[in-house]
Amino acid sequence: MSSFTETDLPLELNDGEIVTLADGTSVRFESSGEAKDIMINDGFSPAATLFPGNEHVFEAGGNTYRLSCEFGNAMKIERV
């Protein structure tokens, strides 16, 4: 499993990969068809479910991040 940090942003995160933000918040996703269940930190319940063309914005450590996806097995994460 590949791991990334905030210095790698923006990046295309693949299923099974994880990014750890500057404040220690971790973000990953699990695919269910074209839907992507977003997991923040160690939770097993999704914080959000993304479908192609959707985005989810959240705050961590005083910064704002946007998650978005299209068709395929990747999710874009960027600091906004």
RODO-2510 file (C-alpha; in nm, 4 decimals, decimal comma):
residues 80
     n   res          X          Y          Z
     1     m     0,0000     0,0000     0,0000
     2     s     0,1451     0,3363    -0,1030
     3     s     0,1470     0,6283     0,1382
     4     f     0,1693     0,9972     0,0592
     5     t     0,1957     1,3194     0,2586
     6     e     0,0597     1,6697     0,2149
     7     t     0,3759     1,7705     0,0292
     8     d     0,2613     1,5402    -0,2544
     9     l    -0,0632     1,7377    -0,3102
    10     p    -0,2346     1,7716    -0,5462
    11     l    -0,2393     1,4045    -0,6314
    12     e    -0,4482     1,1270    -0,7785
    13     l    -0,4988     0,8748    -0,5001
    14     n    -0,5736     0,5164    -0,6025
    15     d    -0,7816     0,2609    -0,4138
    16     g    -0,5673     0,1171    -0,1344
    17     e    -0,3418     0,4232    -0,1061
    18     i    -0,3447     0,6711     0,1813
    19     v    -0,2440     1,0343     0,2232
    20     t    -0,1529     1,1802     0,5620
    21     l    -0,2057     1,5539     0,5915
    22     a     0,0160     1,7951     0,7889
    23     d    -0,1975     1,7678     1,1061
    24     g    -0,1951     1,3863     1,0980
    25     t    -0,5379     1,3429     0,9367
    26     s    -0,5373     1,0458     0,7020
    27     v    -0,7554     1,0124     0,3921
    28     r    -0,8240     0,7012     0,1850
    29     f    -1,1115     0,5582    -0,0150
    30     e    -1,2659     0,2262    -0,1043
    31     s    -1,4316     0,1731    -0,4410
    32     s    -1,7748     0,0262    -0,4796
    33     g    -1,8260     0,0291    -0,8545
    34     e    -1,7922     0,3925    -0,9594
    35     a    -1,8802     0,5140    -0,6066
    36     k    -1,5923     0,5953    -0,3745
    37     d    -1,6422     0,5732     0,0020
    38     i    -1,4157     0,8335     0,1632
    39     m    -1,2576     0,7350     0,4933
    40     i    -1,1058     1,0065     0,7098
    41     n    -0,8681     0,8867     0,9807
    42     d    -0,9207     0,5328     1,1060
    43     g    -1,2992     0,5228     1,0738
    44     f    -1,4719     0,2350     0,9001
    45     s    -1,7830     0,4373     0,8158
    46     p    -1,7465     0,6667     0,5157
    47     a    -1,7351     1,0406     0,5828
    48     a    -1,8788     1,0838     0,2323
    49     t    -1,9483     0,8881    -0,0843
    50     l    -1,8328     1,0378    -0,4121
    51     f    -1,9745     0,9600    -0,7530
    52     p    -1,8130     1,0687    -1,0816
    53     g    -1,8384     1,4449    -1,1199
    54     n    -1,8939     1,5076    -0,7467
    55     e    -1,6658     1,6659    -0,4913
    56     h    -1,6360     1,6764    -0,1144
    57     v    -1,4698     1,9638     0,0734
    58     f    -1,3457     1,9282     0,4311
    59     e    -1,1209     2,1083     0,6766
    60     a    -0,8278     1,9682     0,8702
    61     g    -0,5567     2,1490     1,0610
    62     g    -0,6888     2,4907     0,9562
    63     n    -0,6668     2,4057     0,5849
    64     t    -0,9388     2,3253     0,3320
    65     y    -0,9160     2,0231     0,1027
    66     r    -1,1216     1,9146    -0,1971
    67     l    -1,1759     1,5528    -0,3002
    68     s    -1,3135     1,4851    -0,6471
    69     c    -1,3399     1,1939    -0,8855
    70     e    -1,4331     1,0949    -1,2353
    71     f    -1,4842     0,7480    -1,3811
    72     g    -1,1972     0,5153    -1,2965
    73     n    -1,0163     0,3990    -0,9881
    74     a    -0,8659     0,7261    -0,8651
    75     m    -0,9665     1,0244    -0,6524
    76     k    -0,8067     1,3669    -0,6736
    77     i    -0,7151     1,5387    -0,3478
    78     e    -0,5989     1,8982    -0,3397
    79     r    -0,5580     2,1812    -0,0939
    80     v    -0,7802     2,4803    -0,1762
***
